[in-house]
């Protein structure tokens, strides 16, 4: 598949193999724009400008760009986390065949967690500090009808173990502040698994972790997408992470996608000047 340079018209990238092309899309974003309301003076233009991208089942798609490029805004727009009093969004966000932009706030809350999950750069603060890990996991399991009582606890243990955490029975009784950043990130992955989400959005998931733990988290994400078929949208500025784990890459600058393609071709033959700058700055 040739690498594309995207100027005026965003493209949805198809995989470079016929087998991958037949895999259904978990997430399809079409011409999504997000801007601040006119009363908000923080931005003169759209934070996200007519972006289209696609994530297939079992695929890791990296969205790459410098701080302020619009990556995190796009990531938060997918599960409906942007404050509608401050942001205006246009376009389509299809998740597993449903256009999330057409759902009511109540319907969107049901989708959030059950179909799409999100992990953040600071996993310790993303977890509830006053609830044990077990309470947070079992509540997720019960809320999505996966189990009750002893069944929910057993599933919580299984998901912690599946996310690569040792001694999960003891871990259930601990609070987030008692865990390392890497362990908290694995707990967030376990919560995503417990919900049965088809899409995981990982917003800079390894930035706050040391190099060794980064590699472990990337390994877990790669393993889980292969075992579960979960699609992953990886938001990052770290091209080392992209080279390690991604299948497809979208390069974002000033709210727009300027180049996209499979990871091998983007690294070997970057066509856009901004992509070359990112690669040279590694």
C-alpha positions in Angstrom: 0.0 0.0 0.0 1.5 3.3 -0.9 2.0 6.0 1.7 -0.4 8.8 1.3 0.1 12.5 1.8 -3.1 14.2 2.9 -3.7 17.8 2.1 -7.3 18.8 1.6 -9.1 15.4 1.6 -8.7 12.9 4.5 -8.5 9.3 3.5 -9.4 6.0 5.2 -6.4 3.8 4.9 -6.8 0.2 3.8 -4.4 -2.4 5.0 -1.5 -3.6 2.8 -2.7 -7.2 2.8 -5.8 -8.7 1.4 -6.4 -10.7 4.6 -6.4 -7.5 6.7 -8.7 -5.7 4.2 -11.4 -8.4 5.0 -11.2 -7.7 8.7 -14.2 -5.5 9.8 -13.6 -2.1 11.2 -14.3 -1.6 14.9 -13.9 2.2 14.6 -14.5 4.4 11.6 -14.2 8.1 11.9 -15.4 10.2 8.9 -14.7 13.9 8.4 -14.7 14.6 12.1 -14.2 18.3 13.2 -14.0 19.6 16.7 -13.8 23.3 17.5 -14.3 25.5 20.5 -17.5 27.6 20.8 -17.2 31.1 19.5 -17.3 32.5 23.1 -14.1 30.5 23.9 -11.0 32.5 22.8 -8.5 29.7 23.4 -8.4 28.6 19.8 -8.8 30.5 16.6 -9.3 27.4 14.5 -10.7 23.8 14.9 -8.7 21.5 17.2 -9.6 18.6 14.9 -10.2 19.4 11.2 -12.1 16.9 9.0 -10.2 13.8 10.2 -11.0 10.4 8.9 -9.4 7.2 10.2 -10.1 3.5 10.7 -9.3 0.8 13.3 -9.9 -2.8 12.4 -10.4 -5.7 14.8 -7.1 -6.9 16.3 -5.3 -3.9 14.9 -3.2 -1.2 16.6 -3.5 2.2 14.9 -1.2 4.9 16.1 -2.1 8.6 15.9 1.1 10.5 16.1 1.9 14.2 16.5 3.4 16.8 18.8 1.6 18.3 21.8 -1.3 20.5 20.7 -1.8 18.7 17.4 -5.3 17.6 18.3 -4.6 14.0 19.2 -6.1 13.9 22.7 -9.1 16.0 21.6 -9.9 13.4 18.9 -9.4 10.6 21.4 -11.9 12.2 23.9 -14.4 12.9 21.1 -14.8 9.2 20.3 -16.4 8.1 23.6 -18.1 11.5 24.0 -15.9 12.8 26.8 -15.8 16.4 25.5 -17.8 19.0 27.3 -20.6 20.1 24.8 -20.7 23.5 26.5 -17.1 24.2 25.3 -16.8 22.1 22.1 -18.7 21.7 18.9 -18.2 18.5 17.0 -19.3 17.6 13.4 -18.9 14.4 11.4 -19.4 10.7 12.0 -17.9 8.3 14.6 -18.9 4.7 13.8 -18.2 2.2 16.5 -19.0 -1.4 15.8 -21.7 -0.3 13.2 -23.3 2.4 15.3 -22.9 6.1 14.7 -22.1 7.5 18.2 -22.8 11.0 17.1 -26.5 10.1 16.7 -26.9 8.6 20.2 -28.5 10.4 23.1 -26.4 11.2 26.1 -28.0 8.3 28.0 -27.4 5.9 25.1 -23.8 7.1 24.8 -23.1 6.4 28.5 -24.2 2.8 27.9 -21.7 2.4 25.0 -18.9 4.1 27.0 -17.2 1.3 28.9 -19.3 -1.5 27.3 -18.0 -1.0 23.8 -15.2 1.5 24.1 -12.7 1.8 26.9 -10.0 4.4 27.5 -6.7 4.4 29.4 -4.8 7.6 30.1 -1.3 8.9 30.6 -1.7 9.1 34.4 -3.4 5.8 35.4 -3.1 6.5 39.2 -5.4 9.5 38.9 -7.7 7.8 36.4 -8.6 5.3 39.1 -10.9 6.2 42.0 -8.6 6.8 45.0 -11.1 5.9 47.7 -12.2 2.5 46.3 -10.2 -0.7 46.3 -9.1 -2.2 43.0 -11.5 -5.1 43.6 -14.4 -2.7 44.1 -13.7 -0.9 40.9 -13.3 -4.0 38.9 -16.4 -5.9 40.3 -18.6 -2.8 39.8 -17.5 -2.7 36.1 -18.3 -6.4 35.8 -21.7 -6.1 37.5 -22.6 -2.9 35.5 -22.1 -4.7 32.2 -23.9 -7.9 33.3 -20.8 -10.1 33.3 -21.3 -11.5 36.8 -22.6 -11.0 40.4 -21.2 -11.8 43.8 -18.6 -14.5 43.9 -18.8 -14.8 40.1 -17.9 -11.1 39.7 -14.9 -11.5 42.1 -13.6 -14.5 40.3 -13.8 -12.7 36.9 -12.0 -9.7 38.5 -9.2 -12.0 39.5 -9.1 -13.6 36.1 -8.9 -10.2 34.3 -6.1 -8.9 36.6 -4.1 -12.1 35.9 -4.9 -11.7 32.2 -3.5 -8.2 32.3 -0.2 -9.5 33.6 -0.6 -8.7 37.3 0.8 -11.2 39.9 -1.1 -12.2 43.0 -4.4 -10.8 41.9 -6.3 -12.0 44.9 -4.2 -9.8 47.2 -4.4 -6.9 44.7 -8.1 -6.8 44.9 -7.8 -5.4 48.5 -5.4 -2.7 47.6 -6.0 1.0 46.8 -4.5 2.8 43.7 -2.0 4.7 45.8 -0.5 1.5 47.0 0.4 0.4 43.4 3.1 1.6 41.0 2.2 3.5 37.8 2.7 0.4 35.7 0.5 -1.7 37.9 -2.3 0.9 37.8 -2.0 0.9 34.0 -2.5 -2.8 34.0 -5.5 -2.4 36.2 -7.0 0.0 33.7 -6.4 -2.6 31.0 -8.1 -5.2 33.2 -11.1 -2.9 33.6 -11.3 -2.6 29.8 -11.2 -6.4 29.4 -13.8 -6.8 32.1 -16.2 -4.5 30.2 -15.8 -6.5 27.0 -15.0 -3.4 25.0 -14.3 -3.8 21.3 -12.2 -0.7 21.1 -9.5 0.5 23.5 -8.2 4.1 23.2 -4.8 4.4 24.8 -3.9 8.1 25.3 -0.1 8.3 25.9 -0.3 5.1 28.0 3.4 4.8 28.6 4.6 8.4 28.9 4.7 8.5 32.7 6.4 5.1 33.1 10.1 4.1 33.0 11.5 2.4 30.0 11.3 -1.1 31.4 7.7 -0.8 32.4 6.9 0.9 29.1 8.0 -2.2 27.3 6.0 -4.4 29.5 2.8 -2.4 28.9 3.3 -2.4 25.2 3.8 -6.2 25.3 0.5 -6.6 27.2 -1.4 -4.4 24.7 0.1 -6.4 21.8 -0.8 -9.7 23.4 -4.3 -8.7 24.3 -5.2 -7.4 20.9 -4.0 -10.7 19.4 -5.9 -12.8 21.9 -9.2 -10.8 22.1 -9.4 -9.1 18.7 -9.8 -5.8 20.4 -8.9 -2.8 18.2 -6.6 -0.2 19.8 -6.2 3.4 18.9 -2.9 4.5 20.3 -2.3 8.2 20.9 1.4 9.0 21.2 4.2 11.4 20.3 6.8 8.6 20.7 7.8 7.1 17.4 9.8 4.4 19.3 6.5 3.2 20.7 4.9 3.3 17.2 7.7 1.3 15.7 7.4 -1.3 18.4 3.7 -2.0 18.2 1.6 -0.2 15.6 0.2 -1.6 12.3 -1.0 1.6 10.8 0.1 5.2 11.4 -1.7 8.5 11.1 0.4 11.6 11.4 -1.4 14.7 12.8 -0.4 18.3 12.6 -2.5 21.4 13.4 -5.7 19.3 13.7 -5.3 17.5 10.4 -4.0 14.2 9.1 -1.0 15.1 6.9 0.2 11.5 6.2 -1.0 8.0 6.8 0.0 4.5 5.9 1.4 1.2 7.3 4.1 1.5 9.8 6.9 0.0 7.6 6.3 2.4 4.8 5.9 5.5 7.0 9.2 4.8 8.6 11.0 3.8 5.4 9.6 6.4 3.0 8.0 9.4 4.8 6.6 11.8 2.2 5.4 14.7 4.3 8.0 17.2 5.6 6.4 17.1 9.1 6.7 13.3 9.2 10.4 13.5 8.3 10.9 16.1 11.0 9.3 13.8 13.6 11.5 10.9 12.5 14.7 13.0 12.5 13.9 14.3 16.0 13.9 10.8 17.6 
